[in-house]
Amino acid sequence: MSKLLSLLIAATLATVSAGAFAMSHGGAPKDEKKMEEKTADTKDMKMDEKKMDEKKMDEKKMDEKKMDDKKDMKGEKKKTTY
C-alpha cells in the first residue's frame, strides 16, 4: 500500500511538472500571419506619417515661394543662396 501511495504521489508530481513546463512555453506566437499583419500595419503607419511630413514640407516651401513672389511684386530684392 505504501509503495502504491508513493508511486501515485510521484506520478502526480511528474504530471504537474510537465504541465508547468508546457505552460511556460505557451507564450510563443501561434500564428505568423497575425504577426506579419501587425508589422505591415506598423509599416503603413510609418509611411503615412512620412508622407504627411513630406506634405508639410512641400506646403512650407510653397508658402515661402509665395512670400518671395509677393516681395518681388513690391520691388524688394530676392535673396538667393548658393
C-alpha positions in Angstrom: 0.0 0.0 0.0 2.8 2.4 0.9 4.5 1.6 -2.5 1.3 2.4 -4.3 0.9 5.7 -2.5 4.4 6.8 -3.2 4.0 5.8 -6.8 0.8 7.8 -7.0 2.5 10.8 -5.5 5.5 10.5 -7.9 3.1 10.3 -10.9 1.2 13.3 -9.7 4.3 15.4 -9.2 5.6 14.3 -12.7 2.3 15.4 -14.3 2.3 18.7 -12.5 5.9 19.4 -13.5 5.2 18.5 -17.2 2.2 20.8 -17.1 4.2 23.7 -15.7 6.9 23.2 -18.3 4.3 23.2 -21.1 2.6 26.4 -19.7 5.9 28.2 -19.5 6.3 27.6 -23.3 2.7 28.6 -24.0 3.5 32.2 -24.7 5.2 31.5 -28.1 3.5 33.1 -31.1 0.9 30.8 -32.6 0.1 32.4 -35.9 2.8 34.0 -38.0 0.2 35.7 -40.3 -1.1 37.8 -37.4 2.5 39.0 -36.7 3.0 39.8 -40.4 -0.2 41.8 -40.4 0.8 43.8 -37.3 4.2 44.6 -38.8 2.6 45.6 -42.1 0.2 47.9 -40.3 3.1 49.4 -38.4 5.0 50.0 -41.7 1.9 51.5 -43.3 1.5 53.9 -40.3 5.1 54.9 -40.6 4.8 55.5 -44.4 1.6 57.6 -43.8 3.5 59.7 -41.2 6.4 60.2 -43.6 4.0 61.2 -46.4 2.3 63.7 -44.0 5.7 65.2 -43.1 6.6 65.5 -46.8 3.3 67.3 -47.5 4.0 69.7 -44.7 7.5 70.4 -46.0 6.0 70.9 -49.5 3.4 73.3 -48.1 6.2 75.3 -46.3 8.2 75.5 -49.5 5.1 76.7 -51.4 4.4 79.3 -48.7 8.0 80.6 -48.9 7.7 80.8 -52.6 4.5 82.8 -52.4 6.1 85.1 -49.9 9.1 85.6 -52.2 6.8 86.3 -55.1 5.0 88.9 -53.1 8.3 90.6 -52.2 9.2 90.6 -55.9 6.0 92.4 -56.7 6.7 95.0 -54.1 10.1 95.7 -55.6 12.2 94.1 -52.9 15.3 92.1 -53.9 15.1 88.4 -53.7 17.8 86.8 -51.6 19.5 83.9 -53.3 21.9 81.5 -51.6 24.3 79.2 -53.4 
